[in-house]
Amino acid sequence: MSKKQITIPVFIPHSGCPHCCIFCNQWRVTGLSEKVTCDSVHKTIELYLSEAADTIGKVEIAFFGGSFTAIPHVEQIEYLKSVKPYIEKGVIESVRISTRPDYINRNILDVLKSYHVKTVELGVQSFSDRVLTASGRGHTSAHVIDAVSLLKEYGFRVGIQLMPGLPTDDYETSIQSAAEAVELFPDDVRIYPAVVLKDTEMEVLYNEKKFVPLTIEEAVDRCSIMYGMFIAKGINVIRMGLHPMDLSGGTVVAGPYHEALGFLIKSRYRRGILEKVVKDAAASNPGSGILSIILPDKMKEEYIGMKRENIFYLKDKYKLLKLNYTYGNIDEPQILD
Ligand code: SF4
C-alpha cells in the first residue's frame, strides 16, 4: 500500500489577532469556541495518527485560522513545543503556520526556524492598498513584499493567500494582484473568493447594500484566469474556495460559496484551452458541424466540466451539431482527423 502525505490541521481561531478584517469571523469559521491548548493539540495529533497509522507517509502539522506570529510569544512557543516531541521522534516531519505579512521579522523567524517550521503562509488577500484599506487589513502591499523576501532569505517555503472580490476590488485589480504574487514566486497559493460570513463587518455592508459580492460565475471566471497565471509559472495552487469543513454549520450569508468551487475554476481554465483548439478547427472547416477531439486522459473531468458544461458551451458557441470526444495519453487536447 502506498503511503500518503498528510497534514494535521489545528485551528487557532482569531487567537490574539488585534485586527478586525471586515471579512473575518474566525471563531465562526472554525466552529470553535474554546481556546486551543497544548493538550488539545496532542489529542488532535494522536487522533490523526491513529486513524491512518498504516497508510501514513510524511506528516505535516498546520496551525491555521488566526495569525500565528501575532499571538503572544509565550503561546507560540507552547504550541511549537507541543509538537517538538513528535518531530524529534520522526513522527511529524514539519510544521506549517499561517499569519499576517506585518508579523514577520528576524526575531520571529529565528524562533520559527528553531522549532522546525518549514512553511509560512501569508494572508495577503490583495496587492492593492486601496482594497487592503477598504478591507480593514491594517497592512500594505509593501509589508507583503518585505515579508516574502525575508522568508525566502531564511529558507522557508512561502504560501500566499489571495481573496478576490473584496470591497473596491474589481477584475483588473484581482488579476494585477495575481501578477504581483507570481512575481514573488511563492511555493503555494490559495485563492479564496470573498464570501460574506455571518457576524462580520462585510455582512453589515452587504445588508446596507454597500457591498455586492461576486456571483459564483464571476468568481469562477476571474479565478480561472488567476489560476492559469500561477500554473503557467509552475506555482502550486493548493486550494481554491473555502472547504465545507471550514464553515461548520452554514455561516455563509452571500457570495461565491460552492463546495466544488476549485473544480469549477479548473474546469473553466481548461475550457479556455479547449476553446482555442475547437475555434481553430471550426474556422478551418466551416459548415461541417461535426468535430471530434481527444482529451488528455489525466484531466478529462476538468476538460469536460461539471455536467458536461464545457462540451455544451463549445457546441453551442461554435454551432456544432456534434462535438465528439475521446481520451488519450496526451498533454493537450487535439483534433481527431
Ligand atoms: S488578520 Fe487574520 S485572524 Fe485577524 S482579523 Fe484579519 S483575517 Fe481574521
Boltz pocket constraint, residues with backbone or C-beta under 6 A from the ligand:
constraints:
  - pocket:
      binder: B
      contacts: [[A, 14], [A, 17], [A, 18], [A, 19], [A, 20], [A, 21], [A, 24], [A, 25], [A, 26], [A, 65], [A, 66], [A, 67], [A, 100], [A, 123], [A, 137]]
      max_distance: 6.0
